């Protein structure tokens, strides 16, 4: 995101975003880091807090992990939110800050010519 008079670009070689990824949750630290951008508030409005998970396998009993009392954080849960929604919210905030996302571009080389 823009800092002072510097803008940033996000360059991605593939054409589309990461919608195909299977990420389904946002962790508490990420929510905290994104607070100043306003993205956290939007994520919380759209997502569903997960306060535990249950794993099962056909012939074995289910296993549970409950976060209650285990996660000492402002956001004591994982936030269930699709990768596509997460990426859309991040892209909107990035572009609102005056930065740009460029797809189908590959960065071949980069040189720092600024002052040391």
C-alpha positions as CSV (number, residue, x, y, z in Angstrom):
1,X,0.0,0.0,0.0
2,X,1.2,3.5,-0.6
3,X,3.7,4.9,1.9
4,X,4.4,8.6,1.5
5,X,4.6,9.3,-2.2
6,X,5.6,5.7,-3.1
7,X,3.1,3.4,-4.7
8,X,3.4,-0.3,-5.0
9,X,2.5,-2.8,-7.6
10,X,1.6,-6.5,-7.2
11,X,2.8,-8.4,-10.2
12,X,1.4,-11.9,-10.9
13,X,2.4,-14.1,-13.8
14,X,-1.0,-15.9,-14.1
15,X,-4.1,-14.1,-15.4
16,X,-6.5,-14.7,-12.5
17,X,-6.3,-14.4,-8.8
18,X,-5.8,-17.3,-6.4
19,X,-9.5,-18.4,-6.4
20,X,-8.5,-22.0,-7.1
21,X,-6.6,-22.2,-3.8
22,X,-8.3,-24.2,-1.1
23,X,-7.7,-21.8,1.7
24,X,-10.8,-21.5,3.9
25,X,-9.8,-19.5,7.0
26,X,-8.0,-16.4,8.1
27,X,-5.9,-16.6,11.3
28,X,-6.1,-14.2,14.2
29,X,-2.8,-12.5,13.6
30,X,-3.7,-11.8,10.0
31,X,-7.0,-10.1,11.2
32,X,-5.0,-8.0,13.6
33,X,-2.4,-6.9,11.0
34,X,-5.1,-5.9,8.5
35,X,-7.1,-3.8,11.0
36,X,-5.6,-0.4,9.9
37,X,-6.7,-1.1,6.3
38,X,-10.3,-1.6,7.1
39,X,-10.2,-5.1,5.6
40,X,-10.6,-6.9,9.0
41,X,-14.0,-5.2,9.6
42,X,-15.2,-6.4,6.2
43,X,-13.9,-9.9,6.7
44,X,-15.6,-10.2,10.1
45,X,-18.9,-9.0,8.5
46,X,-18.7,-11.7,5.8
47,X,-16.9,-14.6,7.5
48,X,-17.9,-17.0,10.2
49,X,-15.8,-17.5,13.4
50,X,-14.6,-21.1,13.9
51,X,-14.0,-21.8,17.6
52,X,-13.0,-25.4,16.9
53,X,-12.6,-28.0,14.3
54,X,-13.6,-31.7,14.1
55,X,-11.7,-34.2,12.0
56,X,-13.1,-37.6,11.1
57,X,-12.0,-40.6,9.1
58,X,-14.3,-43.3,7.9
59,X,-13.4,-46.0,10.4
60,X,-11.9,-43.9,13.2
61,X,-13.7,-41.8,15.8
62,X,-13.8,-38.0,15.3
63,X,-11.1,-35.8,16.8
64,X,-11.9,-32.3,18.0
65,X,-9.8,-29.3,18.6
66,X,-11.5,-26.5,20.5
67,X,-10.0,-23.1,20.7
68,X,-11.9,-21.9,23.8
69,X,-9.4,-20.8,26.4
70,X,-6.5,-21.9,24.2
71,X,-6.2,-18.9,22.0
72,X,-5.4,-15.7,23.9
73,X,-5.9,-13.1,21.2
74,X,-8.2,-10.2,20.3
75,X,-9.7,-12.6,17.7
76,X,-9.8,-16.0,19.5
77,X,-10.9,-17.9,16.5
78,X,-10.1,-18.8,12.9
79,X,-12.4,-16.9,10.5
80,X,-14.0,-19.1,7.9
81,X,-13.8,-17.1,4.7
82,X,-13.2,-18.3,1.1
83,X,-10.0,-17.5,-0.7
84,X,-11.8,-15.7,-3.4
85,X,-13.6,-13.4,-1.0
86,X,-10.3,-12.8,1.0
87,X,-8.5,-11.9,-2.2
88,X,-11.2,-9.6,-3.4
89,X,-11.2,-7.7,-0.2
90,X,-7.4,-7.4,-0.2
91,X,-7.4,-6.3,-3.9
92,X,-10.0,-3.6,-3.2
93,X,-8.0,-2.2,-0.3
94,X,-4.8,-2.3,-2.3
95,X,-6.3,-0.4,-5.2
96,X,-8.2,2.0,-3.0
97,X,-4.8,3.0,-1.5
98,X,-3.6,4.0,-5.0
99,X,-1.6,0.8,-5.7
100,X,-2.2,-1.5,-8.6
101,X,-2.4,-5.2,-9.4
102,X,-1.0,-6.3,-12.7
103,X,-1.7,-9.8,-14.0
104,X,-0.1,-11.7,-16.9
105,X,3.2,-9.9,-16.2
106,X,6.4,-11.6,-15.1
107,X,9.2,-9.7,-13.4
108,X,12.4,-10.7,-15.0
109,X,14.9,-8.5,-13.1
110,X,14.8,-5.7,-10.5
111,X,17.5,-3.2,-9.7
112,X,17.7,-0.7,-6.8
113,X,19.1,2.6,-8.1
114,X,18.2,4.7,-5.1
115,X,20.5,6.2,-2.5
116,X,22.2,3.7,-0.2
